[in-house]
Amino acid sequence: MRRRRRPRLLPGLICVGVGLVIILSMILPVKFWWFVLGMALIGLGLYLMRC
């Protein structure tokens, strides 16, 4: 049987996410990133209230 490599999943996803943000930041305008930041903060607040 093969062993699962779950411990490497999270750092890999973080690297892919950061890479996408860097590439998109070269293309998309600044107002879009303020919108994304606001949505992330709302999502984080909702997540913290549910936990």
Buried (B, 14 or more C-beta within 10 A) or exposed (E): EEEEEEEEEEEEEEEEEEEEEEEEEEEEEEEEEEEEEEEEEEEEEEEEEEE
